[in-house]
Structure formats: C-alpha cells, structure tokens
Amino acid sequence: MLRITNIDVAYKDVQVLWDVTFEVNQGEFVALLGANGAGKTTTLNAISGLLRVKKGSIEFLGKDITQLPGYKIAELGIIHVPEGRRLFPEMTVRENLEMGSLFPEAKAKRKETMKKIFEQFPILEEKQYKEAGTLSGGQQQMLALGRGLMALPKLLILDEPSLGLAPVLVTQIFEQIKEINNEGVTVLQVEQNVVQTLKMCHRAYVLENGKIYTQGTGEKLLNDEHIKQAYLGI
C-alpha cells in the first residue's frame, strides 16, 4: 500500500533522515519506533506532504505522491492524526468530528460514519455538544482518532497516540486502535510505548539517528537484545 524508497529529509540545512526505506502492506498495523529525535515524526510529515523530501520517493497504492501537496495526499486516503491531538478546543465534539469529513465521499457518508464512531467511543456521543477543550486527555485522544476516521482513511497515520495518558487509558487507546485495524483500516503508528506496541503490531521498523536500524515482527523485536537494552531497559 505504502512504499518509502531511499528518502532524505531536512529542515532547511539540517538533515534528519538518511536513505530511509520501508513499506506498509494493506491491512497491516505497522509501528515506527525510536528514541526522541530519531526522525519518526519527520517521516510521518514527509508521507503526509507536510515536509518535502530531498531525495527518494513515496508511493501510495502504486501512485507516486512524493511531490503532491498535503491536501491531495489526504484526498487519496492518507489521514494523519498528529502528536498532541490538534483539536479545535472551542468547537464542540460533534463539530470536530464533522471537520474530519469534508472530502466529498466522507461528507456523503458523514451520518453513517459518525454513528459508527459513537458506537466505538460512547463517551463522544455523550459529550457531543461539549467543547472539545473541556474533555480529559483520554477523551481528546478518542476524539482525535474519531475525527481521523470520519475521513474514511485507507491508511491511518498516528503520531504518539498514548502520549501523556495514564497507563489504564493507554491500554484502552491501544485496544481501540487494534479494533480499528481489525475492521480493515491500515495503520502506521509512531510510538514510544515500545512493549505494548510490539505486542500489538504486525511488524515494526526501528529508526536510530535518522536511519532504519532494524525491522521485523513484534515478537522478533521484543526478543532482540539491542532493542531490550536500548528501549526496554533490560
């Protein structure tokens, strides 16, 4: 579904990614792991068209999207839920969800999709007329996920969905993401909660200093000695 080939990405004169290559197959839950500053968010921003690549290519469903603007990439079905949720705090929960369904196909199915989201996240239905800024951190993350789903994504990109949440809420959010994947949405997730991510994903790539260090199934990486020492403290 998604193929990243030998991309270099820089912020002006500061290069962040070197020769990064990986792929995501349809229906997979793929994780992108690494320490702070490894280049994970930069990679997601390049895929979404928020950053331009200096070298290499990005393909989605066989189409070269390397030079497309972000809104065109979103129209193709790559929906990015950014770190920090980025909600519209003074708009209601319902209005935030509606903002996720502005493309024609998503808009036509808005009522049906919102019903499904309320079934998956009952608290959002309960608080649909409350301002988004009044929600708890966990509820805001559910709303960010819901808004992404309103766009009917083919590929859902998630950047640190567990950031700042209590452990019990982290487990809940991860279970909901896994359910979304089980329903057929392909997921690419950046995450620092390494153990829980590797237990749930199909495959993972590890970024170190802007380069892909290793890749493999979640089980394989959980048993990798370097991963244990560097990320699990074992």
ZIPE-V114455 format. One record per pair of residues at least 24 apart in sequence whose ideal C-beta (glycine too) atoms are under 6 Angstrom apart, sorted by the first residue. I is the first residue (numbers start at 1). J is the second residue. D is the distance in Angstrom with one decimal. If there is no record, write none. Layout:
I|J|D + I|J|D
This chain:
1|25|6.0 + 1|26|4.5 + 1|186|5.7 + 2|60|5.5 + 3|59|4.4 + 4|58|5.6 + 5|56|5.4 + 5|57|4.9 + 6|56|4.0 + 7|53|4.6 + 7|56|3.4 + 8|54|4.4 + 8|55|4.2 + 9|42|5.5 + 9|46|5.0 + 9|51|5.7 + 9|53|5.4 + 10|54|5.7 + 16|42|4.6 + 16|210|5.4 + 17|42|5.8 + 17|210|4.8 + 18|210|5.0 + 18|211|5.1 + 20|212|5.8 + 22|205|4.9 + 24|188|5.4 + 26|186|5.7 + 27|186|5.8 + 28|186|5.9 + 28|202|4.8 + 29|181|4.4 + 29|187|4.6 + 29|201|4.7 + 29|202|5.2 + 30|188|5.2 + 30|203|5.3 + 31|189|5.2 + 31|191|5.9 + 31|197|4.7 + 31|201|4.2 + 31|204|4.0 + 32|190|4.9 + 32|205|5.5 + 33|194|5.8 + 33|204|5.6 + 33|206|5.0 + 34|206|5.9 + 34|207|3.7 + 38|207|4.2 + 38|208|5.8 + 39|207|5.2 + 39|210|4.4 + 40|190|4.3 + 40|207|5.7 + 41|159|5.8 + 44|157|5.4 + 44|159|5.5 + 44|190|6.0 + 48|73|5.9 + 48|80|4.4 + 49|73|4.4 + 75|103|5.7 + 77|153|5.7 + 77|154|3.2 + 78|155|4.9 + 79|148|4.9 + 79|151|4.6 + 79|153|3.7 + 79|156|5.6 + 80|157|4.5 + 81|144|5.1 + 81|148|4.4 + 81|158|5.0 + 82|159|5.3 + 83|159|4.1 + 83|160|4.5 + 85|140|5.1 + 85|144|4.2 + 87|132|4.5 + 87|140|6.0 + 89|132|5.3 + 89|133|3.0 + 90|131|5.8 + 92|129|5.3 + 93|124|5.6 + 93|127|5.3 + 93|128|4.8 + 93|130|5.9 + 93|132|5.7 + 93|143|5.9 + 94|128|4.3 + 96|132|5.1 + 96|143|5.8 + 96|147|5.5 + 97|146|5.6 + 97|147|5.6 + 97|150|5.3 + 100|147|3.8 + 100|150|3.3 + 100|151|5.0 + 101|150|4.2 + 106|151|5.1 + 106|152|4.8 + 113|150|5.5 + 117|146|4.5 + 117|149|5.9 + 121|146|5.7 + 137|164|5.6 + 137|165|5.7 + 138|165|5.6 + 138|169|3.9 + 141|173|5.7 + 153|185|6.0 + 155|186|4.8 + 156|185|5.2 + 156|187|5.2 + 157|188|5.0 + 158|189|4.4 + 159|190|4.9 + 160|190|6.0 + 162|193|5.0 + 174|200|6.0 + 194|231|4.5 + 198|222|4.9
